[in-house]
């Protein structure tokens, strides 16, 4: 007697997280896409940032979409690509986003946070760098959260139930952050629990995407503001 399609897809999602993130870290370590950016006016720091995030978009967004939605034929509504019950929790989302941005403001003062943020390590920031960083994070995290709190969450929840889906999701979410250090790895546990809970109550991965984006972008920009090694200039940079 073979396993059901639902169980197969849930298990496939679990192994896909491990496989795709393993390839992602291998590719970012080798800066695979840096050589595609040939514009001499683009700094090495910008090339590294764009290359890493483009790799992430490919491995944690585009490929999972192709495998599970296009190839496996899973309807997007079944993996949380819809607004769901978000309108019922509007005030909660607004409050969580405010808290997230406020927490990022204070946490970005920490030297531990400043060692890894901003990820765009250019020393002198201009408006174009804010736009580049923010838009790149948004695109990257859309696919990232579609993978974790969309595909992985809903496929596992439908087969294993709430608590096992939470354990699997949070464990994998924490695991993929190990290369980023203990602080980020341990911090992924409560954040992952919160984002899974939001997906459960709303039937959508979009709240997780919005909150994660608010956290990432605000941490990036506040780290520039607070870190003595970075500064922002309103002046138009010379070509």
C-alpha positions in Angstrom: 0.0 0.0 0.0 1.5 3.3 -1.1 1.5 6.6 0.7 -1.2 9.2 -0.2 -0.4 12.1 -2.5 -0.9 14.5 0.4 1.7 12.7 2.6 4.1 12.5 -0.3 3.8 16.3 -1.0 4.3 17.1 2.7 7.4 15.0 2.9 8.6 16.4 -0.4 8.2 19.9 1.0 10.3 19.0 4.1 13.2 17.6 2.0 12.9 20.5 -0.5 13.6 23.0 2.3 16.8 21.1 3.3 17.9 20.6 -0.4 17.1 24.1 -1.7 18.6 25.9 1.3 21.7 23.7 1.1 22.2 24.7 -2.5 21.4 28.3 -1.7 24.2 28.5 0.9 26.6 26.7 -1.4 25.9 29.2 -4.2 26.1 32.3 -2.1 29.4 31.1 -0.7 30.7 31.0 -4.2 29.1 34.2 -5.3 27.7 32.5 -8.4 25.8 35.4 -9.8 28.4 38.2 -9.1 30.0 37.8 -12.6 26.7 38.5 -14.3 26.8 42.1 -13.0 29.2 43.7 -15.4 28.5 47.4 -14.7 31.8 48.8 -13.5 30.0 51.6 -11.5 28.3 49.0 -9.2 30.2 48.5 -6.0 31.4 45.0 -4.9 29.2 45.3 -1.8 26.1 45.9 -4.0 27.1 43.0 -6.3 27.4 40.7 -3.3 24.1 41.7 -1.9 22.2 41.4 -5.1 23.9 38.1 -6.0 23.0 36.6 -2.6 19.4 37.8 -2.7 18.9 36.8 -6.4 20.2 33.3 -5.4 17.7 33.3 -2.6 14.8 34.4 -4.9 15.7 31.5 -7.2 16.2 28.7 -4.7 13.5 29.6 -2.0 10.9 31.2 -4.3 11.0 30.4 -8.0 12.0 26.7 -7.7 9.5 25.8 -5.0 6.8 27.6 -7.1 7.8 25.5 -10.1 8.0 22.2 -8.2 4.9 22.4 -6.1 2.5 24.7 -8.0 3.4 24.3 -11.6 4.7 20.7 -11.7 2.7 19.1 -8.8 -0.4 21.2 -9.7 -1.2 22.4 -6.2 -3.8 25.2 -6.4 -2.4 28.4 -5.0 -5.4 28.8 -2.7 -4.4 25.6 -0.9 -0.9 26.9 0.1 -2.1 30.3 1.4 -1.7 32.5 -1.7 -4.8 34.4 -0.9 -6.0 37.1 1.6 -8.0 34.5 3.6 -9.2 36.0 6.9 -6.7 38.8 7.0 -9.5 41.4 7.2 -10.6 40.0 10.5 -7.2 40.7 12.1 -6.3 44.1 10.5 -5.7 45.9 13.8 -3.6 43.0 15.1 -1.4 43.1 12.0 -1.0 46.8 12.2 0.0 46.5 15.9 2.5 43.7 15.2 4.1 45.7 12.4 4.5 48.7 14.6 6.0 46.5 17.4 8.2 44.8 14.8 9.6 48.2 13.5 10.0 49.5 17.1 11.9 46.4 18.1 14.1 46.7 15.1 14.9 50.3 16.0 16.2 49.3 19.5 17.8 46.0 18.5 19.8 47.6 15.7 21.7 49.5 18.3 23.3 46.3 19.4 26.8 45.5 18.1 25.7 41.9 17.7 23.1 42.9 15.2 25.4 45.4 13.5 27.8 42.6 12.7 25.4 41.2 10.1 23.1 44.2 9.4 22.8 45.9 7.1 23.4 43.0 4.7 24.2 45.6 2.0 27.6 46.4 3.4 28.2 49.6 1.4 29.6 52.3 3.8 28.0 55.4 2.3 24.3 54.9 1.6 22.3 57.0 -0.9 18.6 57.0 -1.7 19.2 54.4 -4.5 20.7 52.0 -1.9 17.6 52.3 0.3 15.4 51.5 -2.7 17.7 48.7 -3.9 17.8 47.1 -0.4 14.0 47.5 0.3 12.8 46.2 -3.1 15.2 43.3 -3.1 14.2 42.2 0.4 10.5 42.4 -0.6 10.9 40.2 -3.6 13.2 37.8 -1.7 10.9 37.4 1.3 7.8 37.0 -0.8 9.2 33.7 -2.2 10.8 32.8 1.1 7.5 33.1 3.1 5.6 31.4 0.3 7.9 28.5 0.8 7.9 28.4 4.6 4.5 29.7 5.7 2.8 28.8 2.5 3.9 25.5 0.8 5.6 23.9 3.8 3.1 25.0 6.4 -0.2 24.2 4.7 1.0 20.9 3.2 2.3 19.7 6.6 -0.7 21.1 8.5 -3.2 19.2 6.2 -1.3 15.9 6.9 0.2 16.1 10.4 -2.1 18.7 12.2 -1.3 21.9 13.9 1.4 21.0 16.4 3.5 18.7 14.3 3.3 21.3 11.5 4.5 23.9 13.9 7.4 21.7 15.1 8.5 20.8 11.6 8.2 24.4 10.3 10.0 26.1 13.3 12.7 23.4 13.4 13.5 23.8 9.7 13.2 27.6 9.9 15.7 27.7 12.8 18.0 25.1 11.1 18.4 27.2 7.9 19.5 30.1 10.0 22.4 28.2 11.6 25.0 29.7 9.1 23.9 33.2 10.3 25.0 32.5 13.9 23.4 31.6 17.3 21.6 34.9 17.8 19.6 34.6 14.6 19.1 30.9 14.9 17.6 31.1 18.4 15.6 34.2 17.4 14.0 32.3 14.5 12.2 30.0 17.0 9.7 32.6 18.5 9.4 34.4 15.1 8.7 31.1 13.3 6.0 30.2 15.9 4.4 33.6 15.5 4.4 33.5 11.7 3.0 29.9 11.6 0.2 30.9 14.0 -0.7 33.8 11.8 -0.9 31.6 8.7 -3.1 29.1 10.7 -5.6 31.7 11.8 -5.8 33.6 8.5 -5.3 30.8 6.0 -2.8 33.0 4.2 1.0 33.3 4.1 0.7 37.1 3.4 0.7 38.2 7.1 4.0 36.3 7.6 5.4 38.0 4.5 4.4 41.5 5.6 5.7 41.1 9.2 8.9 39.5 8.1 9.5 42.2 5.4 8.9 45.0 8.0 11.4 43.4 10.3 14.1 42.8 7.7 13.8 46.2 6.0 13.6 48.2 9.2 16.5 46.3 10.7 18.5 47.0 7.6 17.8 50.7 7.6 18.0 51.3 11.3 21.4 49.5 11.4 22.7 52.0 8.9 21.4 54.8 11.1 22.8 53.5 14.3 26.1 51.9 13.2 29.1 54.2 13.2 30.5 52.3 10.3 27.7 53.4 7.9 26.2 56.7 7.0 23.4 58.1 4.8 23.9 61.0 2.4 21.2 62.9 0.6 23.8 64.2 -1.9 23.6 62.8 -5.4 26.7 60.6 -5.8 29.2 61.4 -8.5 29.4 59.1 -11.4 
